[in-house]
Amino acid sequence: MKNVLVWLLLVCSAPCIADDYKVIEFTKSNHAKFNDRIYLVGTRSLGEPANFLVTRGQFNETKLWDGEGKPGISIKEAITAAKWFYREYGNLSPIKVDLRRAVGEDMIIWHYTVELAKSPEKKIVPNEDILRVVILTSGEIVAPYYPGRK
């Protein structure tokens, strides 16, 4: 009976857990000052140039990791968040996770860069099959910004 109750609680709370993810999207209408923008990483995702940018007002600064002790979220949790973000692509496999830091004007932002493969069975995964996303140590997801797209 106890196991059934725990299972019911998990099933009922699953949609709430998924809704807890906060996705930070880059928007050109952001009127933030230049020094409030933090460039996390420039890379490629799905074969296209992709940048990951945040402004100071977009993330929860109080939940960010300061570099001491363990980060606020584990590698496993970062991979889970990345898979949730790209859930429409089906079952993806992690191929690389980096813990990096970006330096803003007066702060450091630690973040995971997670790479997931659409075709993990290939020995060499083509760049078009790699999806990249940034997960802040606060648990927030930074969506890629594709500068070449209109």
Order of alpha helices (4+ residues) and beta strands (2+ residues): alpha-beta-beta-beta-alpha-beta-beta-beta-beta
